[in-house]
Amino acid sequence: MQNLNGRFAAVLPAGGLGKRMGGNIPKQLMLLGGKPVYRYSLETFLEMEEIAEVVMAVPADWKDHFEKEFSHPKLKIVIGGAERWQSVENGVNALTSSAEYVLVHDVARPFVSKEIIRDVCETLVTKGSCLVAKPAVDTIKVAADGKVQKTIDRNTVWMAQTPQAASIALLKKLYGRIAAEPLNFTPTDEASILEYFGENVYIVKGNVANDKLTTPEDFEIFASRAR
């Protein structure tokens, strides 16, 4: 395996307010196993030699809080955008290292493993843009008006996770194209932007441990995994 150290950066969008979670503070600041949710994945990326720098995009009103609560030589904190993809764009534009590639990861997925991150790095270098996803295990139905329309072959269905990754130069080029000609939809992830512009996106297999923390019930499940 070739030396991958320092060739990658990470952008962690933490700008959402987690409305489905309820409460008065952003979901990423709620305690999980005695530690704020965002710290789990952030610390994982910061510990890795492959990652040259990390930019975290946070809500404007909470930027001071994040900066006072946690600091690291490889970490920069910026203000997020109105939409998730714009938070990522802010993060990508704030990168200053010589890294060639960027991995975008939701801090609401606290238990991403170093193994998955390294798989993403390897796929970036050997194949190209990629995302982590897990195969669907249930039968998938398409429905309308409360009625099943058809059944999809679940072997072709993957549940998108993060990191999602591409070369920094490619993402900046695509952001430039969006600025010149705004999209007619709101991208939900980086892969949807890459797909829209005809870029290949490869799959790195994920797992249930990398699921997203979304509802209050999830806290009970995730607390048992907290280290």
C-alpha positions in Angstrom: 0.0 0.0 0.0 1.3 3.4 -0.9 2.0 6.1 1.7 -1.2 8.1 2.1 -0.1 10.3 5.0 -1.0 13.9 4.7 -2.7 13.6 1.3 -6.2 14.1 2.7 -8.3 16.7 4.5 -11.6 16.3 6.2 -14.6 18.6 6.3 -17.1 17.9 9.1 -20.4 19.7 8.6 -21.8 20.4 12.0 -24.0 23.3 11.1 -27.4 21.7 11.5 -29.6 22.3 14.6 -31.0 18.8 14.8 -34.7 19.8 14.9 -35.8 16.2 15.0 -33.8 15.7 18.2 -35.5 18.5 20.1 -33.8 20.4 23.0 -32.2 23.8 23.2 -28.7 23.0 21.9 -27.5 21.6 18.6 -27.6 17.8 18.4 -23.8 17.7 17.9 -23.3 19.3 21.3 -25.5 16.9 23.2 -23.6 14.5 25.5 -23.2 10.9 24.4 -21.4 8.7 27.0 -20.3 11.9 28.8 -18.8 13.5 25.6 -20.3 15.8 23.0 -21.4 13.9 19.9 -19.2 15.8 17.6 -16.0 15.0 19.5 -16.1 11.3 18.6 -15.7 11.5 14.8 -13.6 14.7 15.1 -11.1 13.0 17.3 -10.9 10.0 15.1 -10.0 12.1 12.1 -7.5 14.2 14.1 -5.7 11.1 15.3 -5.0 9.8 11.7 -1.7 10.6 10.0 -3.5 10.4 6.6 -5.5 13.5 7.5 -3.5 16.7 7.2 -6.2 19.1 8.4 -9.8 19.1 9.6 -12.3 21.9 9.1 -15.6 21.9 11.0 -18.5 24.0 9.8 -20.7 25.1 12.7 -23.8 27.3 13.4 -22.8 31.0 13.5 -24.3 31.5 17.0 -22.3 28.6 18.3 -18.8 29.2 16.8 -17.4 30.8 19.9 -18.6 27.9 22.0 -16.9 25.3 19.8 -13.7 27.3 19.7 -13.6 27.6 23.5 -14.5 23.9 24.0 -12.0 22.2 21.8 -8.9 23.2 19.9 -6.2 21.3 18.0 -3.3 22.3 15.7 -5.0 20.5 12.7 -8.5 21.9 13.4 -10.1 25.0 11.9 -13.7 26.0 12.7 -15.8 28.0 10.2 -19.4 29.1 10.0 -21.7 26.8 8.1 -24.0 27.8 5.3 -27.8 27.9 4.9 -27.8 24.3 3.5 -25.6 21.4 4.3 -23.8 21.4 0.9 -23.0 25.1 1.5 -21.5 24.3 4.9 -19.3 21.8 3.1 -18.4 24.4 0.4 -17.4 26.8 3.2 -15.3 24.1 4.7 -13.6 23.1 1.4 -12.8 26.8 0.7 -11.2 27.1 4.1 -8.7 24.3 3.5 -5.1 25.5 3.5 -2.9 22.4 3.6 -1.3 20.7 0.5 -3.9 17.9 0.7 -5.2 16.6 -2.6 -8.5 15.1 -1.5 -11.2 15.9 1.0 -13.4 13.5 3.0 -16.8 15.0 4.1 -18.2 13.4 7.2 -21.4 14.1 9.3 -20.5 14.5 13.0 -23.9 12.9 13.7 -22.2 9.6 12.7 -20.0 9.4 15.7 -18.6 5.9 15.4 -17.0 6.0 11.9 -14.0 3.7 12.1 -10.4 4.4 11.0 -10.7 1.3 8.8 -13.6 2.8 6.8 -11.7 6.2 6.6 -8.6 4.4 5.2 -10.8 2.5 2.7 -12.1 5.8 1.5 -8.6 7.2 1.2 -7.4 4.2 -0.8 -10.5 4.3 -3.1 -9.9 8.0 -3.8 -6.4 7.4 -4.9 -7.0 4.2 -6.9 -10.4 4.8 -8.4 -11.8 8.3 -7.7 -14.7 10.0 -6.0 -16.6 7.8 -3.5 -19.0 7.5 -0.7 -19.5 5.1 2.1 -22.8 3.1 1.9 -24.3 0.0 3.4 -26.3 -2.6 1.4 -30.0 -2.6 1.9 -31.1 -5.7 3.9 -34.9 -5.2 3.7 -37.1 -5.5 0.7 -37.5 -2.0 -0.9 -41.0 -0.9 -2.0 -41.9 2.2 -4.0 -45.2 3.6 -2.9 -47.6 6.5 -3.8 -50.8 7.5 -2.1 -50.3 4.8 0.5 -50.1 2.0 -2.1 -47.2 -0.1 -3.2 -46.3 0.7 -6.9 -43.4 -1.7 -7.3 -40.6 -3.6 -5.6 -37.0 -2.8 -6.3 -34.2 -5.4 -6.3 -32.6 -4.7 -3.0 -29.2 -5.9 -4.4 -29.1 -2.7 -6.3 -29.9 -0.5 -3.4 -27.3 1.1 -1.1 -28.0 3.3 2.0 -25.8 6.3 1.7 -23.5 7.2 4.7 -20.4 9.3 5.1 -17.5 10.0 4.5 -18.2 11.1 0.9 -15.0 12.1 -0.8 -13.5 13.6 -3.9 -10.4 15.6 -5.0 -10.4 19.1 -3.6 -9.8 20.6 -7.1 -12.9 18.8 -8.5 -15.2 19.9 -5.8 -14.0 23.5 -6.2 -14.6 23.3 -9.9 -18.1 22.1 -9.4 -18.9 24.7 -6.8 -17.8 27.3 -9.4 -20.2 25.8 -11.9 -23.0 25.9 -9.4 -22.2 29.6 -8.6 -22.5 30.4 -12.4 -25.6 28.4 -12.9 -27.5 27.5 -9.6 -28.9 24.1 -9.2 -32.7 23.5 -9.5 -32.6 21.2 -6.5 -31.1 21.1 -3.0 -28.3 18.5 -2.8 -28.6 16.3 0.2 -25.0 15.1 0.0 -21.8 15.5 -2.0 -22.5 12.4 -4.1 -25.6 14.0 -5.5 -23.6 16.9 -6.7 -21.0 14.7 -8.3 -23.7 12.6 -9.9 -25.5 15.6 -11.3 -22.3 16.7 -13.1 -21.8 13.2 -14.5 -18.9 12.2 -12.2 -18.4 8.5 -11.3 -18.9 7.8 -7.6 -17.6 4.6 -6.2 -19.0 2.7 -3.2 -17.0 1.9 0.0 -18.9 -0.6 2.1 -20.1 0.8 5.4 -21.8 -0.8 8.4 -24.4 -0.3 11.0 -21.9 1.2 13.5 -21.6 4.2 11.1 -25.4 4.9 11.2 -26.6 8.5 11.9 -27.8 9.8 15.2 -31.1 11.4 14.4 -33.8 10.8 17.0 -33.9 10.8 20.8 -34.4 7.0 20.7 -31.1 6.8 18.8 -29.3 8.2 21.9 -30.1 5.1 23.9 -28.8 2.8 21.2 -25.7 4.8 20.6 -24.9 5.2 24.3 -24.1 1.5 24.5 -21.4 2.0 21.8 -19.8 5.1 23.3 -16.2 4.6 24.3 
